[in-house]
Amino acid sequence: MILISFIVFAFVRHHLIIFHTSSPSSTQISASLIPFLFVTIVIVMAFSHMFHAAGPREGASSCRDDDSEDLWTCSLSASYFQSVAMLLSGDWVFFDSNEGLHSGLAMIFAFVIGILLLN
């Protein structure tokens, strides 16, 4: 998955730089923006996999019950969606109370994205 992301990154960066040869300022902006977006996507993917590997919370029902909204960590696609939603909206999950591993992951995710990357 990371190899595919790297190939797409190299392809887009190469074609975007060729496209913007007329104005050097847009080339500089795109040259610094594409690695930022690439790193952001890789970090969100990594945390999505960590939330998925952590599974549902300890008090929650099993992953076989589809009725609860708390079970987004059971499906990898739902984990991707929730991690991107936390990135874009600031709707951080597991900050209301101490949920053990899930709260720790959410705090590290908030620190990495909010403080280190987006500052």
Salt bridges, closest charged atoms under 4 A:
ASP70 OD2 - ARG57 NH2 2.03
GLU99 OE2 - ARG57 NH1 3.45
